[in-house]
Amino acid sequence: MVVISCSNRRTALGRRSMELFGNMVPLVLGSAGLLLLLYQLLQRTRHRANIQDAVVVITGASSGLGKECARVFHAAGARLILCGRDRARLQELAQDLKEVADSKQKMHTASIVTFDLSDTEAVASAAEEILKCHGHVDILINNAGVSYRGMILSTHVDVHKQVMGINYFGPVALTQAILPSMVQRKSGHVAVISSVQGKISIPFRSAYSASKHATQAYFDCLRAEMEQHGVAVSVFSPGYIRTNLSLNAVTGDGSKYGVLDRTTAEGQDPAVVAQAVLRAVGQRKKDVLLAGPLPTLAVYIRTLFPELFFKLMASRARKEQRAKQD
Ligand SMILES: NC(=O)c1ccc[n+]([C@@H]2O[C@H](COP(=O)([O-])OP(=O)(O)OC[C@H]3O[C@@H](n4cnc5c(N)ncnc54)[C@H](OP(=O)(O)O)[C@@H]3O)[C@@H](O)[C@H]2O)c1
């Protein structure tokens, strides 16, 4: 008798606990979701505050990703300094930005500084002009770049120097000219648009890939050295983006490639990539891979299974070579 009543009581108690647990689960999950939402909202407001009124320099702002970065940073309230070689195209963009109005957001008129990144002296005097615009720079986005298509066997060493000059020595010279003022203010952010090809090398892109590997290495080093000075460094490694990059690429003899590759034409929307850059800069992210599953997998294969990666690349080189000969 006693045993039965004890077990009945235990069963009733168990049922009640289960009911209580069942009622608590949605409450706990709901509260956690609400807290997460609030946290995300707070983070977003804080990140936007990092951009509002910030002096942001964008190189290569006349086209592609740079142009889209200009649009999103402008919309977020940045004081832009647009850089490139073509003043007319930059003026056109500055005018377009002027016409964008947002009643909720204070927006600023963009400044323009033109220079050729491959000319170190021009970069030095451009940096002085940039610093004169607002007295300082909060965020420097080294975006400008040129691509390359060619076989190493038929590529002149001057082409390697040309690509390194624009993609590597240009951003290094500009960064080093701006950096002392950031260190003095103990504040600043240097971002660079590298590429997935700064993490893995694919055939017939030697000069480009080498320049982006050098970029990754330099800015990783810079990040470590700058942390104690309060200057943040972000490296972005996008996969293919739908821009003019392949059209403007140089070939082994220095001539223009002039072809819109299928991979580029089918690449990511530059406006979407620019939004991702804005978010990651706001969050002061250090190393950002902006690529689809296949290039991301390739980066992991190169790191974890290098022999497999080398075999895959050699087979790709043979196939591409054969396709060119057919
Ligand atoms: N598109 C892609 O698939 C892809 C993928 C990964 C990474 N990226 C990187 O994204 C960045 C932007 O390229 P994009 O795709 O937007 O190509 P894009 O449309 O060809 O734009 C390149 C920009 O760089 C500027 N530029 C080129 N040479 C220059 C020089 N000597 N001095 C100063 N500025 C120069 C150009 O300005 P001016 O000609 O007006 O001077 C232009 O605004 C590059 O660093 C590129 O490597 C692109």
The ligand as an SDF file (V2000), in Angstrom:
LIG
                    3D

 48 52  0  0  0  0  0  0  0  0999 V2000
   36.6850   42.0690  -58.8650 N   0  0  0  0  0  0  0  0  0  0  0  0
   37.1110   40.9900  -58.2500 C   0  0  0  0  0  0  0  0  0  0  0  0
   36.7940   39.8640  -58.6730 O   0  0  0  0  0  0  0  0  0  0  0  0
   37.9710   41.1020  -57.0330 C   0  0  0  0  0  0  0  0  0  0  0  0
   38.1480   39.9680  -56.2230 C   0  0  0  0  0  0  0  0  0  0  0  0
   38.9570   40.0700  -55.0990 C   0  0  0  0  0  0  0  0  0  0  0  0
   39.5710   41.2530  -54.7950 C   0  0  0  0  0  0  0  0  0  0  0  0
   39.3980   42.3430  -55.5970 N   0  0  0  0  0  0  0  0  0  0  0  0
   40.0920   43.5820  -55.2610 C   0  0  0  0  0  0  0  0  0  0  0  0
   39.1550   44.6230  -55.1110 O   0  0  0  0  0  0  0  0  0  0  0  0
   39.8220   45.8720  -55.3350 C   0  0  0  0  0  0  0  0  0  0  0  0
   38.9600   46.7650  -56.2190 C   0  0  0  0  0  0  0  0  0  0  0  0
   38.9490   46.2500  -57.5300 O   0  0  0  0  0  0  0  0  0  0  0  0
   37.6190   46.2160  -58.4300 P   0  0  0  0  0  0  0  0  0  0  0  0
   37.2340   44.8050  -58.5440 O   0  0  0  0  0  0  0  0  0  0  0  0
   36.6500   47.1940  -57.9650 O   0  0  0  0  0  0  0  0  0  0  0  0
   38.2470   46.6300  -59.8580 O   0  0  0  0  0  0  0  0  0  0  0  0
   38.0260   47.9150  -60.8060 P   0  0  0  0  0  0  0  0  0  0  0  0
   36.5890   48.0920  -61.0830 O   0  0  0  0  0  0  0  0  0  0  0  0
   38.9410   47.6870  -61.9700 O   0  0  0  0  0  0  0  0  0  0  0  0
   38.5450   49.1280  -59.9350 O   0  0  0  0  0  0  0  0  0  0  0  0
   39.9130   49.3170  -59.6860 C   0  0  0  0  0  0  0  0  0  0  0  0
   40.1220   50.6890  -59.0790 C   0  0  0  0  0  0  0  0  0  0  0  0
   41.5230   50.8420  -58.7920 O   0  0  0  0  0  0  0  0  0  0  0  0
   41.9650   52.1020  -59.2880 C   0  0  0  0  0  0  0  0  0  0  0  0
   43.3510   52.0350  -59.7700 N   0  0  0  0  0  0  0  0  0  0  0  0
   43.8620   51.1270  -60.6490 C   0  0  0  0  0  0  0  0  0  0  0  0
   45.1450   51.4130  -60.8860 N   0  0  0  0  0  0  0  0  0  0  0  0
   45.4600   52.5040  -60.1420 C   0  0  0  0  0  0  0  0  0  0  0  0
   46.6280   53.2850  -59.9800 C   0  0  0  0  0  0  0  0  0  0  0  0
   47.7600   52.9970  -60.6130 N   0  0  0  0  0  0  0  0  0  0  0  0
   46.5820   54.3530  -59.1310 N   0  0  0  0  0  0  0  0  0  0  0  0
   45.4530   54.6590  -58.4820 C   0  0  0  0  0  0  0  0  0  0  0  0
   44.3080   53.9700  -58.5960 N   0  0  0  0  0  0  0  0  0  0  0  0
   44.3070   52.9120  -59.4230 C   0  0  0  0  0  0  0  0  0  0  0  0
   41.0240   52.4300  -60.4420 C   0  0  0  0  0  0  0  0  0  0  0  0
   40.8970   53.8390  -60.5370 O   0  0  0  0  0  0  0  0  0  0  0  0
   41.3080   54.7200  -61.8400 P   0  0  0  0  0  0  0  0  0  0  0  0
   41.4610   53.7580  -62.9830 O   0  0  0  0  0  0  0  0  0  0  0  0
   40.1920   55.6840  -61.9890 O   0  0  0  0  0  0  0  0  0  0  0  0
   42.5670   55.3480  -61.4190 O   0  0  0  0  0  0  0  0  0  0  0  0
   39.7090   51.8190  -59.9960 C   0  0  0  0  0  0  0  0  0  0  0  0
   38.9560   52.7600  -59.2620 O   0  0  0  0  0  0  0  0  0  0  0  0
   41.1860   45.5300  -55.9190 C   0  0  0  0  0  0  0  0  0  0  0  0
   42.1940   45.6430  -54.9320 O   0  0  0  0  0  0  0  0  0  0  0  0
   41.0400   44.0770  -56.3280 C   0  0  0  0  0  0  0  0  0  0  0  0
   42.2650   43.3930  -56.3300 O   0  0  0  0  0  0  0  0  0  0  0  0
   38.5930   42.2980  -56.6860 C   0  0  0  0  0  0  0  0  0  0  0  0
  1  2  1  0
  2  3  2  0
  2  4  1  0
  4  5  1  0
  4 48  2  0
  5  6  2  0
  6  7  1  0
  7  8  2  0
  8  9  1  0
  8 48  1  0
  9 10  1  0
  9 46  1  0
 10 11  1  0
 11 12  1  0
 11 44  1  0
 12 13  1  0
 13 14  1  0
 14 15  2  0
 14 16  1  0
 14 17  1  0
 17 18  1  0
 18 19  2  0
 18 20  1  0
 18 21  1  0
 21 22  1  0
 22 23  1  0
 23 24  1  0
 23 42  1  0
 24 25  1  0
 25 26  1  0
 25 36  1  0
 26 27  1  0
 26 35  1  0
 27 28  2  0
 28 29  1  0
 29 30  1  0
 29 35  2  0
 30 31  1  0
 30 32  2  0
 32 33  1  0
 33 34  2  0
 34 35  1  0
 36 37  1  0
 36 42  1  0
 37 38  1  0
 38 39  2  0
 38 40  1  0
 38 41  1  0
 42 43  1  0
 44 45  1  0
 44 46  1  0
 46 47  1  0
M  CHG  2   8   1  16  -1
M  END
$$$$
